[in-house]
Amino acid sequence: MDRTYLKWYNKIGYGSGDIAGNVVYALLSSFMMIYLTDTVGLSAGVVGSLMAASKLFDGVTDIFFGSMIDKTHTRMGKARPWMFGGFFGCAATLVLVFAIPAGIGTTAQYAWFFITYTLLNAVFYTANNIAYSALTALITKNQSERVQMGSIRFIFAFGTSMLIQAGTVKLVQMTGGGAAGWRNAAILYALLGLAINSLSVFSVKELPPEELAEAKAPGQPEEAYRLWDAVRLLAANKYYLIICGVYILTQLYTATLNMGIYFMIYILGNESLLGVFSMAINIPMIAGLILTPVLVKRLGGMYRLNLSGYALSAAARALVVVGAYIGSIPMMLLFSGVAALGMSPLQGDLNALIATCSEYTYLTRRKRIDGTMYSCTSLGVKIGGGLGVALAGWLLDASGYIPNAAVQADSCITMLYFMYLWLPMLLNLVITFLLSRLKVEQANARLTAGKTMG
């Protein structure tokens, strides 16, 4: 579709919403575990188990909120009310996760963490993030604009992650250090996220329902569906299932790298290197995101760009492993950047891919479930990111990790090498394979042309 729907400030305003989302995500994935183990004094293994148990709620709430967005009809639209309201809960529970009282007993501390973490992820972040992602399909019908929006939002996302990873340790020290410093830093991040999320919500408007549905045949009514119907529609879309798998694995990959603070402290001997590695990863990622809309247009689609990019990324991560074992930090930094550059196109066009998957459901089933379809974004962030941190907790506990120890056991050192080096490379190989099967653009073209799918 050639018509344009958005001005430059709409795209920037929309993209800024990922600053708010990544204030939450980057703080949790990069620093929550070390706060719980080294400041509060909780067991990494128990925390990992509690996080895994919390994930049991996520799949249900993701599809529930996606379905609720599809059924919402307000003056603000379908998704914007959920995006706006959801972040107030995100802000409050983010502070509570990093404000565990010291004098309430260990069991009560575990309970405090589990309740606040579950509310943050399974309820408030879900409502906010699914709504934010669904806006891609609700504020424009132009595929090029969707790719641009995806690139802009992830530029903000990775820029925010880079700044949080580089500056949080110093911010905690500046605001009191210890438990008080973590709480104060969380308060500042929560207020920042709340302000920017609100700005993003009111920077765009959703298209009228009749315009979104104009592709239907004249007089064709909007078909109502129940939650179980939505689940069946998602399960029947093989491309949705592939994207869910890819999204979960990309977030698991990010979570394993975000646990790199342990690698920096106990292998490289300098926790400030986390910020250096974050810049080495995020700057090439941002550069790639800037180029993604142009490359998608030049290559006539997303498939070849995403697949070749991830193949490059998997090879580069293998060279990061080599650099680590020969003791070359410059080599590790260089190929961490190359890997990030290869991954960037998928990050930039992922929302457009999901919109394309939603179109596949409409072309095959004649039902629009945009909000429910975008549940895979929140599902991926929470399951992939959450299980990544939980897995790190289990592996650290199994390896004999001792919080704040001057020297860790050989078994722990070996585990840190596996977690930070080998696991990300293996995840990228699996993602590359899945992307080779993600031919949804071709399938939609055949359906639109009236051809039978092979």
Phi, psi and omega in degrees: 000128187272339183296139176260144185244340192237144170273168181300324182286334173294317181294317179294316179299315178299310184299329181296342178300335180282350168296314179298313181299322183274345166302318178287305189295313184294322179294317179294310188287330184268329192231348184298315183295317181288331173296314183291322183277314190265343178254308181282328179091023179274161180282131179299322180293316179294317178300317178301319179294320178295322178294319178296319177297322179298328181294341179298333180278340192291315182301322180292313184289329178299307182291325178299309182291326175299317178294321179296321177298316179299330184267356183278137176221104179225174177295332177280345182111200182271311191266325188300322178300322181287322178296317182292307183291325184298329186283339175298318176292322177302313183299314182294314184285333175298317178297317183295325178299324181260023179226044180290122182298144183279333190255024185255003180093150186296315181299317179295326177296317176299318180296317178303312180298312185299315183293312183291321179295319180292317177298317179300310187277310189280340183245289192287314179294324178300308182300315182292313189286321178295317180298316179300314181293321182295335179301334178306320182269351186255347181249351175205150175249007182270120184297321179296320178294324178296318178295317178300316179299318179297317179296316182296316183296323182280337169299313176297320183297309183287328174297318178295315179301317180300314182293320180293317179294325182281329190248350189292318181302316179293321179297319178299317179294321182290334184258022173124339180070166178061210182297320180296321179296318177296317179297315181294322177296319179297321178298314180297316179295321181296318179294319177299314180298320181297317180295315184286324176300317179297318177300317181296317181302316186269006178269351181227163174230143177282149177290151177299146181306322181293330177285322177295331184261012187291345179286349179289158176295148180306130178082355180288121183284157173288123183277127176283153177212153179267171181303318181294326176298319180297319178299317180294323177295319178295315182295333181279350181260099184297330180289326174298317181296321178295315181296321176302313179299315179297315183296317179297316182290324178294323179287326175296319176301310181299319181296322179293321177291324181293339175281008183297348179300328176294318179296318181295320183288311192261344177255308183271346173075020182205105183293337180292344177294342177301318178294323179295314178294324178299318177293321180297331179272313190281329179295312174297326178298315180295319178299318179295323179295324178297323182278341188303311181302321179293317182292320178299316180294319182291323181273357177072024179157181187260339192299303184295323180295313181295317184293312180294324178298317181286330174297317175299318182296318180297318179295319180294322178296328176296323179286334172297318178300314179301314180302321180294318184285337176266001175078027181255100177296318177303320178295319178298317180295316182300309185279341168297320177293318178297318178299317180295321178299318178294329181280340190299321181302319180296321178298321182288325185254009185297317179297322177294324176297318179295319176300323177294322176295320177297321177296325177298318176298319180294318181293329182264332185239352180059037176224136179260123181226052186302313181298315180294322179300321181284001174299337181294335179291311178292320179301317181294315180299314187282316180287311180295309180293316181295314180290332176297314178291321178297316178300319178300319178298314179298315182294319177299315181296317181293333183276353180088028180298135178243114181305135175065014178291144179293323179224133178266158178295157179302324180297323178290319179299316178300319181294321179297322175298316180296314185294318188268339186247301187286318184297315177300322179295316180296320179297320180294326176296317179294318179299319178301317178297315181298321180295332178294342180261357188268072184257048185288328178297316179295320180296317179295323179297319178294318180294318180296324178282356178083017181268157178278135179289141179277000000 
